[in-house]
Amino acid sequence: MRRSRIVVALIAVVIALVIQTTVFGSGNIQPLGAPPALVTLVVIALAPHIEAEYHVLLGFTAGILIDLIGSGTLGLWAMTLTVVAFVSSRLARRYSDSIILSIVAAFVLTAFGQVVYVLLGTLFGQGTLGEPNVVAKILLPAVWNAILAYPVFWLLRVAFRPRDRSWAT
């Protein structure tokens, strides 16, 4: 695997993290009370473009970055995005060629990631499972990610398109 693919993937995660924390952060744009999980969507969308081992490491890195910026328990998002990266890397061949399957995968894997986060948060004493709008906080980010899936998948497909590097072009 070329290093340039890893660098592009890390840049995509950092850009998604900046957009998620500034544009969709608390007190900013949160349609219907829950923002999209943009970093989760980028991790899912990167699965067809990088190898599975690097993808899981990228999911862990993205989760640690979210944990460091947030005020929650350190490691919850890291564990969650590691699991999401693992599952999405195992399923990437199934949804990489179809945009409809990509949108469905973005919805299902985001909802799965939100459920994992809620369960881990409850296990580590945050009480997220007992919150009043827990179902909305699980499903709304998945809906927003399904809506944003097409442009994110398209942008990453363009970023990872093989370039012709011959002299004769």
N, CA, C and O of each residue as an XYZ file, in Angstrom:
676
protein
N       0.838     -1.178      0.000
C       0.000      0.000      0.000
C       0.883      1.241      0.000
O       1.851      1.341      0.754
N       0.526      2.168     -0.854
C       1.306      3.397     -0.919
C       0.950      4.324      0.235
O      -0.193      4.377      0.689
N       1.957      5.047      0.692
C       1.754      5.989      1.799
C       0.806      7.109      1.434
O       0.131      7.659      2.304
N       0.746      7.452      0.164
C      -0.122      8.564     -0.250
C      -1.590      8.259      0.035
O      -2.355      9.168      0.357
N      -1.993      6.999     -0.078
C      -3.374      6.628      0.232
C      -3.681      6.830      1.715
O      -4.762      7.297      2.071
N      -2.736      6.480      2.569
C      -2.926      6.663      4.011
C      -2.993      8.148      4.348
O      -3.812      8.569      5.165
N      -2.134      8.931      3.720
C      -2.126     10.374      3.981
C      -3.442     10.998      3.534
O      -4.006     11.824      4.251
N      -3.938     10.617      2.365
C      -5.215     11.139      1.878
C      -6.345     10.728      2.816
O      -7.240     11.524      3.097
N      -6.306      9.491      3.300
C      -7.337      9.010      4.227
C      -7.299      9.783      5.543
O      -8.348     10.148      6.075
N      -6.113     10.035      6.068
C      -5.989     10.814      7.303
C      -6.466     12.249      7.114
O      -7.116     12.811      7.995
N      -6.147     12.836      5.977
C      -6.617     14.194      5.689
C      -8.140     14.222      5.605
O      -8.769     15.158      6.097
N      -8.739     13.201      4.985
C     -10.201     13.126      4.901
C     -10.826     13.022      6.285
O     -11.853     13.647      6.551
N     -10.213     12.235      7.171
C     -10.733     12.092      8.534
C     -10.615     13.409      9.292
O     -11.547     13.803      9.992
N      -9.494     14.086      9.162
C      -9.309     15.361      9.866
C     -10.289     16.416      9.348
O     -10.856     17.169     10.140
N     -10.493     16.480      8.043
C     -11.460     17.426      7.483
C     -12.863     17.112      8.002
O     -13.602     18.022      8.377
N     -13.235     15.826      8.024
C     -14.549     15.439      8.543
C     -14.681     15.799     10.017
O     -15.744     16.230     10.462
N     -13.604     15.622     10.774
C     -13.625     15.952     12.200
C     -13.797     17.455     12.414
O     -14.553     17.876     13.289
N     -13.112     18.244     11.632
C     -13.235     19.700     11.751
C     -14.653     20.148     11.387
O     -15.233     20.986     12.078
N     -15.203     19.606     10.326
C     -16.571     19.969      9.931
C     -17.571     19.506     10.987
O     -18.507     20.230     11.325
N     -17.367     18.294     11.505
C     -18.293     17.765     12.507
C     -18.280     18.590     13.787
O     -19.329     18.812     14.391
N     -17.104     19.047     14.205
C     -17.033     19.785     15.467
C     -17.363     21.268     15.318
O     -17.804     21.893     16.283
N     -17.161     21.843     14.140
C     -17.443     23.271     13.979
C     -18.840     23.514     13.410
O     -19.634     24.238     14.011
N     -19.142     22.929     12.282
C     -20.429     23.176     11.632
C     -21.564     22.475     12.371
O     -22.618     23.067     12.606
N     -21.345     21.206     12.738
C     -22.402     20.417     13.364
C     -22.203     20.237     14.867
O     -22.860     19.389     15.471
N     -21.317     21.007     15.479
C     -21.057     20.888     16.908
C     -22.239     21.354     17.749
O     -23.225     21.871     17.224
N     -22.126     21.164     19.058
C     -23.223     21.572     19.948
C     -23.392     23.088     19.893
O     -22.427     23.848     19.959
N     -24.638     23.493     19.772
C     -24.941     24.908     19.641
C     -24.950     25.392     18.206
O     -25.311     26.541     17.951
N     -24.568     24.560     17.274
C     -24.556     24.934     15.861
C     -25.649     24.168     15.125
O     -26.699     23.883     15.701
N     -25.419     23.839     13.882
C     -26.427     23.181     13.053
C     -26.623     21.740     13.532
O     -25.709     20.919     13.469
N     -27.831     21.456     14.009
C     -28.199     20.098     14.405
C     -29.645     19.868     13.989
O     -30.563     20.080     14.781
N     -29.849     19.434     12.743
C     -31.213     19.252     12.252
C     -31.973     18.215     13.085
O     -31.488     17.105     13.306
N     -33.142     18.586     13.531
C     -34.018     17.748     14.363
C     -33.364     17.320     15.670
O     -33.792     16.343     16.284
N     -32.344     18.031     16.095
C     -31.736     17.781     17.398
C     -30.558     16.823     17.413
O     -30.004     16.556     18.479
N     -30.161     16.300     16.265
C     -29.017     15.378     16.224
C     -28.205     15.647     14.957
O     -28.763     15.690     13.860
N     -26.895     15.829     15.103
C     -26.063     16.100     13.928
C     -25.690     14.804     13.206
O     -25.821     13.720     13.774
N     -25.230     14.910     11.965
C     -24.702     13.714     11.304
C     -23.385     13.287     11.940
O     -22.651     14.108     12.492
N     -23.105     12.021     11.857
C     -21.835     11.482     12.351
C     -20.881     11.430     11.165
O     -20.644     10.366     10.594
N     -20.340     12.578     10.803
C     -19.559     12.719      9.583
C     -18.269     11.908      9.611
O     -17.875     11.349      8.587
N     -17.611     11.834     10.748
C     -16.372     11.055     10.844
C     -16.681      9.570     10.639
O     -15.928      8.863      9.969
N     -17.769      9.111     11.207
C     -18.178      7.721     11.007
C     -18.446      7.457      9.530
O     -18.056      6.415      9.002
N     -19.107      8.393      8.866
C     -19.387      8.235      7.440
C     -18.106      8.171      6.622
O     -18.001      7.358      5.704
N     -17.143      9.007      6.937
C     -15.873      8.988      6.208
C     -15.135      7.671      6.446
O     -14.550      7.112      5.519
N     -15.161      7.179      7.674
C     -14.518      5.888      7.962
C     -15.185      4.777      7.153
O     -14.500      3.905      6.619
N     -16.503      4.800      7.059
C     -17.219      3.797      6.266
C     -16.876      3.947      4.790
O     -16.664      2.949      4.101
N     -16.818      5.181      4.298
C     -16.570      5.423      2.877
C     -15.136      5.112      2.470
O     -14.871      4.884      1.290
N     -14.206      5.096      3.421
C     -12.814      4.784      3.092
C     -12.545      3.289      2.959
O     -11.493      2.898      2.454
N     -13.460      2.462      3.396
C     -13.237      1.011      3.408
C     -12.864      0.421      2.045
O     -11.958     -0.411      1.992
N     -13.509      0.804      0.948
C     -13.126      0.202     -0.331
C     -11.763      0.662     -0.861
O     -11.237      0.064     -1.800
N     -11.195      1.698     -0.284
C     -10.010      2.314     -0.864
C      -8.698      1.967     -0.169
O      -7.631      2.164     -0.749
N      -8.750      1.461      1.046
C      -7.512      1.110      1.745
C      -7.639     -0.298      2.312
O      -8.740     -0.815      2.502
N      -6.495     -0.900      2.573
C      -6.480     -2.278      3.073
C      -7.092     -2.350      4.465
O      -7.125     -1.363      5.200
N      -7.577     -3.544      4.811
C      -8.334     -3.734      6.049
C      -7.530     -3.375      7.299
O      -8.067     -2.756      8.217
N      -6.264     -3.752      7.345
C      -5.452     -3.470      8.536
C      -5.285     -1.975      8.748
O      -5.404     -1.477      9.867
N      -5.010     -1.273      7.670
C      -4.858      0.170      7.745
C      -6.198      0.850      8.043
O      -6.250      1.882      8.711
N      -7.267      0.256      7.539
C      -8.589      0.824      7.760
C      -8.988      0.740      9.230
O      -9.540      1.693      9.780
N      -8.711     -0.390      9.865
C      -9.017     -0.524     11.293
C      -8.166      0.456     12.102
O      -8.665      1.077     13.040
N      -6.911      0.596     11.753
C      -6.054      1.561     12.427
C      -6.549      2.994     12.205
O      -6.477      3.827     13.109
N      -7.043      3.272     11.017
C      -7.610      4.582     10.724
C      -8.877      4.835     11.545
O      -9.087      5.943     12.038
N      -9.716      3.814     11.691
C     -10.909      3.953     12.533
C     -10.547      4.238     13.975
O     -11.173      5.076     14.624
N      -9.540      3.544     14.480
C      -9.074      3.799     15.846
C      -8.541      5.222     15.985
O      -8.849      5.910     16.957
N      -7.747      5.659     15.019
C      -7.186      7.010     15.045
C      -8.290      8.066     15.005
O      -8.242      9.047     15.746
N      -9.285      7.863     14.137
C     -10.400      8.803     14.056
C     -11.157      8.853     15.380
O     -11.552      9.928     15.832
N     -11.359      7.698     15.999
C     -12.048      7.663     17.282
C     -11.276      8.349     18.385
O     -11.859      9.066     19.199
N      -9.968      8.140     18.423
C      -9.138      8.811     19.433
C      -9.188     10.326     19.236
O      -9.246     11.074     20.212
N      -9.167     10.783     17.986
C      -9.253     12.223     17.730
C     -10.583     12.789     18.220
O     -10.613     13.874     18.801
N     -11.684     12.069     17.993
C     -12.984     12.518     18.498
C     -12.966     12.547     20.022
O     -13.462     13.493     20.634
N     -12.395     11.508     20.636
C     -12.326     11.452     22.098
C     -11.501     12.591     22.665
O     -11.856     13.156     23.700
N     -10.414     12.935     22.007
C      -9.557     14.007     22.505
C     -10.231     15.369     22.395
O      -9.999     16.244     23.231
N     -11.057     15.557     21.382
C     -11.746     16.829     21.213
C     -12.967     16.908     22.123
O     -13.293     17.980     22.631
N     -13.644     15.780     22.332
C     -14.858     15.770     23.140
C     -14.572     15.768     24.627
O     -13.419     15.779     25.059
N     -15.645     15.755     25.400
C     -15.504     15.784     26.848
C     -15.957     14.484     27.496
O     -16.104     14.423     28.717
N     -16.178     13.453     26.704
C     -16.641     12.182     27.246
C     -15.490     11.315     27.726
O     -14.351     11.766     27.849
N     -15.814     10.070     27.990
C     -14.823      9.109     28.442
C     -13.849      8.805     27.305
O     -14.263      8.490     26.190
N     -12.573      8.902     27.594
C     -11.547      8.669     26.577
C     -11.551      7.203     26.153
O     -11.429      6.307     26.989
N     -11.691      6.970     24.872
C     -11.630      5.633     24.321
C     -12.947      5.085     23.821
O     -12.955      4.074     23.118
N     -14.060      5.712     24.157
C     -15.353      5.186     23.705
C     -15.510      5.288     22.193
O     -15.896      4.322     21.535
N     -15.210      6.456     21.651
C     -15.304      6.600     20.196
C     -14.214      5.793     19.501
O     -14.424      5.301     18.392
N     -13.064      5.654     20.131
C     -11.996      4.854     19.538
C     -12.437      3.404     19.394
O     -12.234      2.789     18.348
N     -13.039      2.861     20.446
C     -13.533      1.484     20.363
C     -14.661      1.373     19.352
O     -14.716      0.414     18.581
N     -15.556      2.342     19.351
C     -16.704      2.310     18.440
C     -16.261      2.366     16.986
O     -16.697      1.549     16.176
N     -15.404      3.317     16.648
C     -14.990      3.450     15.248
C     -14.050      2.336     14.813
O     -13.954      2.043     13.622
N     -13.356      1.711     15.756
C     -12.558      0.533     15.403
C     -13.472     -0.609     14.981
O     -13.199     -1.299     13.999
N     -14.550     -0.806     15.720
C     -15.518     -1.857     15.370
C     -16.198     -1.528     14.044
O     -16.360     -2.410     13.202
N     -16.594     -0.279     13.848
C     -17.235      0.129     12.592
C     -16.270     -0.045     11.417
O     -16.675     -0.497     10.346
N     -15.014      0.306     11.610
C     -14.022      0.148     10.543
C     -13.813     -1.327     10.210
O     -13.690     -1.693      9.041
N     -13.774     -2.162     11.227
C     -13.603     -3.599     10.978
C     -14.773     -4.157     10.180
O     -14.577     -4.858      9.187
N     -15.989     -3.846     10.615
C     -17.169     -4.370      9.923
C     -17.257     -3.804      8.509
O     -17.555     -4.539      7.568
N     -17.002     -2.514      8.348
C     -17.092     -1.925      7.009
C     -16.002     -2.444      6.082
O     -16.228     -2.569      4.878
N     -14.822     -2.749      6.620
C     -13.781     -3.318      5.754
C     -14.132     -4.733      5.326
O     -13.759     -5.160      4.233
N     -14.846     -5.464      6.173
C     -15.284     -6.815      5.796
C     -16.392     -6.780      4.754
O     -16.508     -7.701      3.945
N     -17.209     -5.729      4.762
C     -18.347     -5.622      3.843
C     -18.081     -4.727      2.635
O     -18.958     -4.578      1.784
N     -16.912     -4.139      2.541
C     -16.640     -3.119      1.521
C     -16.828     -3.628      0.096
O     -17.320     -2.893     -0.761
N     -16.450     -4.856     -0.165
C     -16.609     -5.384     -1.528
C     -18.071     -5.483     -1.928
O     -18.397     -5.422     -3.113
N     -18.944     -5.634     -0.960
C     -20.368     -5.786     -1.266
C     -21.033     -4.461     -1.632
O     -21.972     -4.445     -2.428
N     -20.566     -3.357     -1.066
C     -21.242     -2.086     -1.326
C     -20.409     -1.088     -2.115
O     -20.873      0.025     -2.362
N     -19.216     -1.441     -2.511
C     -18.353     -0.457     -3.175
C     -18.771     -0.144     -4.608
O     -18.450      0.935     -5.106
N     -19.468     -1.041     -5.283
C     -19.808     -0.817     -6.685
C     -21.188     -0.206     -6.900
O     -21.472      0.297     -7.986
N     -22.035     -0.238     -5.901
C     -23.398      0.251     -6.049
C     -23.644      1.431     -5.114
O     -23.361      1.354     -3.919
N     -24.168      2.512     -5.662
C     -24.431      3.683     -4.830
C     -25.610      3.424     -3.888
O     -25.625      3.932     -2.767
N     -26.584      2.650     -4.326
C     -27.719      2.320     -3.455
C     -27.240      1.505     -2.262
O     -27.621      1.780     -1.124
N     -26.402      0.501     -2.520
C     -25.865     -0.302     -1.418
C     -24.940      0.521     -0.533
O     -24.850      0.268      0.669
N     -24.252      1.497     -1.107
C     -23.400      2.378     -0.307
C     -24.229      3.223      0.651
O     -23.848      3.412      1.806
N     -25.351      3.726      0.178
C     -26.236      4.521      1.040
C     -26.823      3.651      2.143
O     -26.887      4.068      3.300
N     -27.250      2.447      1.789
C     -27.782      1.520      2.796
C     -26.703      1.157      3.803
O     -26.962      1.111      5.005
N     -25.492      0.899      3.316
C     -24.385      0.571      4.220
C     -24.066      1.736      5.141
O     -23.778      1.530      6.319
N     -24.113      2.961      4.620
C     -23.858      4.132      5.461
C     -24.901      4.230      6.569
O     -24.561      4.519      7.716
N     -26.160      3.995      6.236
C     -27.225      4.046      7.245
C     -27.052      2.947      8.293
O     -27.058      3.218      9.494
N     -26.900      1.716      7.832
C     -26.841      0.575      8.751
C     -25.587      0.627      9.619
O     -25.665      0.411     10.828
N     -24.445      0.910      9.024
C     -23.206      0.931      9.804
C     -23.146      2.122     10.757
O     -22.555      2.018     11.832
N     -23.749      3.252     10.381
C     -23.805      4.382     11.311
C     -24.714      4.053     12.485
O     -24.369      4.327     13.634
N     -25.867      3.471     12.203
C     -26.769      3.079     13.295
C     -26.097      2.043     14.188
O     -26.227      2.100     15.411
N     -25.383      1.100     13.586
C     -24.645      0.104     14.352
C     -23.596      0.773     15.241
O     -23.458      0.422     16.412
N     -22.863      1.730     14.687
C     -21.862      2.446     15.465
C     -22.475      3.236     16.614
O     -21.913      3.279     17.708
N     -23.617      3.856     16.372
C     -24.283      4.598     17.434
C     -24.755      3.660     18.546
O     -24.665      4.002     19.725
N     -25.257      2.484     18.178
C     -25.677      1.505     19.183
C     -24.475      1.033     19.996
O     -24.559      0.919     21.218
N     -23.362      0.758     19.326
C     -22.152      0.350     20.036
C     -21.710      1.440     21.000
O     -21.340      1.152     22.138
N     -21.746      2.692     20.551
C     -21.347      3.809     21.420
C     -22.267      3.923     22.633
O     -21.798      4.132     23.752
N     -23.567      3.788     22.414
C     -24.523      3.876     23.523
C     -24.295      2.743     24.520
O     -24.305      2.966     25.731
N     -24.092      1.536     24.016
C     -23.864      0.403     24.918
C     -22.550      0.548     25.677
O     -22.500      0.296     26.881
N     -21.487      0.951     24.987
C     -20.212      1.161     25.675
C     -20.295      2.309     26.677
O     -19.737      2.225     27.771
N     -20.991      3.377     26.301
C     -21.159      4.496     27.219
C     -21.912      4.095     28.474
O     -21.598      4.558     29.570
N     -22.898      3.241     28.313
C     -23.642      2.751     29.470
C     -22.766      1.853     30.338
O     -22.810      1.934     31.566
N     -21.975      1.000     29.700
C     -21.078      0.124     30.462
C     -20.028      0.903     31.236
O     -19.611      0.481     32.314
N     -19.599      2.035     30.697
C     -18.573      2.834     31.354
C     -19.148      3.973     32.197
O     -18.427      4.909     32.544
N     -20.429      3.902     32.528
C     -21.008      4.806     33.505
C     -21.538      6.117     32.996
O     -21.831      7.001     33.801
N     -21.675      6.291     31.700
C     -22.221      7.552     31.194
C     -23.738      7.570     31.200
O     -24.335      8.643     31.111
N     -24.368      6.432     31.301
C     -25.823      6.374     31.348
C     -26.503      6.771     30.059
O     -27.623      7.282     30.094
N     -25.870      6.556     28.926
C     -26.440      6.981     27.652
C     -27.668      6.168     27.265
O     -28.532      6.664     26.542
N     -27.757      4.950     27.725
C     -28.917      4.125     27.392
C     -30.175      4.625     28.094
O     -31.282      4.391     27.610
N     -30.025      5.301     29.215
C     -31.163      5.808     29.961
C     -31.609      7.201     29.570
O     -32.548      7.729     30.165
N     -30.964      7.815     28.586
C     -31.362      9.155     28.157
C     -32.730      9.110     27.484
O     -33.088      8.090     26.896
N     -33.503     10.194     27.558
C     -34.874     10.162     27.047
C     -34.991      9.992     25.525
O     -35.906      9.308     25.068
N     -34.114     10.576     24.744
C     -34.219     10.509     23.278
C     -33.148      9.602     22.678
O     -32.569      9.939     21.646
N     -32.878      8.475     23.298
C     -31.778      7.629     22.849
C     -32.039      7.051     21.456
O     -31.101      6.899     20.672
N     -33.270      6.732     21.140
C     -33.574      6.172     19.816
C     -33.355      7.224     18.733
O     -32.821      6.919     17.667
N     -33.761      8.447     19.005
C     -33.542      9.528     18.034
C     -32.055      9.804     17.868
O     -31.599     10.091     16.761
N     -31.292      9.722     18.960
C     -29.851      9.965     18.873
C     -29.126      8.833     18.161
O     -27.987      9.010     17.729
N     -29.759      7.682     18.032
C     -29.177      6.572     17.275
C     -29.578      6.667     15.809
O     -28.735      6.515     14.925
N     -30.851      6.917     15.544
C     -31.349      6.852     14.166
C     -31.127      8.126     13.357
O     -30.879      8.048     12.153
N     -31.212      9.300     13.989
C     -31.057     10.541     13.220
C     -29.667     10.706     12.600
O     -29.584     11.091     11.433
N     -28.563     10.433     13.323
C     -27.265     10.501     12.637
C     -27.158      9.507     11.471
O     -26.497      9.787     10.471
N     -27.805      8.361     11.605
C     -27.791      7.388     10.509
C     -28.566      7.914      9.304
O     -28.155      7.705      8.163
N     -29.678      8.589      9.549
C     -30.454      9.178      8.449
C     -29.650     10.280      7.765
O     -29.594     10.344      6.537
N     -29.024     11.155      8.571
C     -28.216     12.237      7.975
C     -27.036     11.671      7.201
O     -26.683     12.190      6.142
N     -26.424     10.615      7.718
C     -25.308     10.001      6.988
C     -25.776      9.358      5.693
O     -25.050      9.382      4.699
N     -26.978      8.783      5.682
C     -27.510      8.227      4.433
C     -27.734      9.335      3.412
O     -27.511      9.137      2.218
N     -28.174     10.501      3.878
C     -28.381     11.635      2.967
C     -27.041     12.154      2.446
O     -26.930     12.508      1.273
N     -26.032     12.200      3.304
C     -24.715     12.712      2.913
C     -23.823     11.651      2.267
O     -22.711     11.961      1.841
N     -24.288     10.423      2.188
C     -23.439      9.328      1.704
C     -23.003      9.526      0.251
O     -21.830      9.326     -0.065
N     -23.905      9.907     -0.620
C     -23.543     10.029     -2.031
C     -22.404     11.022     -2.262
O     -21.420     10.665     -2.910
N     -22.501     12.273     -1.751
C     -21.379     13.187     -2.004
C     -20.077     12.754     -1.338
O     -19.004     12.947     -1.910
N     -20.149     12.178     -0.151
C     -18.921     11.745      0.530
C     -18.279     10.576     -0.211
O     -17.066     10.573     -0.422
N     -19.067      9.594     -0.605
C     -18.525      8.456     -1.353
C     -17.952      8.924     -2.692
O     -16.900      8.444     -3.113
N     -18.632      9.854     -3.360
C     -18.146     10.355     -4.637
C     -16.824     11.099     -4.466
O     -15.888     10.872     -5.232
N     -16.733     11.991     -3.465
C     -15.495     12.741     -3.238
C     -14.326     11.813     -2.936
O     -13.224     12.021     -3.444
N     -14.552     10.801     -2.123
C     -13.458      9.883     -1.801
C     -13.103      8.995     -2.985
O     -11.943      8.617     -3.148
N     -14.085      8.659     -3.811
C     -13.785      7.876     -5.018
C     -12.916      8.704     -5.963
O     -11.990      8.174     -6.578
N     -13.207      9.992     -6.080
C     -12.391     10.878     -6.919
C     -10.997     11.035     -6.322
O     -10.008     11.026     -7.056
N     -10.906     11.177     -5.009
C      -9.601     11.356     -4.362
C      -8.718     10.124     -4.500
O      -7.493     10.244     -4.540
N      -9.318      8.949     -4.572
C      -8.539      7.712     -4.654
C      -8.500      7.119     -6.066
O      -8.056      5.987     -6.255
N      -8.965      7.885     -7.051
C      -8.933      7.398     -8.430
C      -7.483      7.221     -8.867
O      -6.653      8.091     -8.605
N      -7.166      6.108     -9.528
C      -5.792      5.926     -9.995
C      -5.429      6.986    -11.041
O      -6.223      7.291    -11.931
N      -4.260      7.521    -10.924
C      -3.795      8.543    -11.853
C      -2.861      7.899    -12.885
O      -2.105      6.977    -12.582
N      -2.943      8.411    -14.091
C      -2.031      7.943    -15.136
C      -0.746      8.735    -15.013
O      -0.747      9.955    -15.180
N       0.352      8.051    -14.722
C       1.615      8.725    -14.478
C       2.631      8.472    -15.609
O       3.840      8.539    -15.386
N       2.148      8.191    -16.778
C       3.078      7.932    -17.878
C       3.479      9.246    -18.553
O       2.797     10.263    -18.434
N       4.586      9.191    -19.250
C       5.103     10.360    -19.944
C       4.373     10.624    -21.260
O       4.438     11.733    -21.790
N       3.701      9.645    -21.776
C       3.119      9.746    -23.107
C       1.715     10.341    -23.104
O       1.042     10.279    -24.132
N       1.260     10.892    -22.043
C      -0.127     11.406    -22.024
C      -0.226     12.816    -22.518
O      -1.319     13.380    -22.561
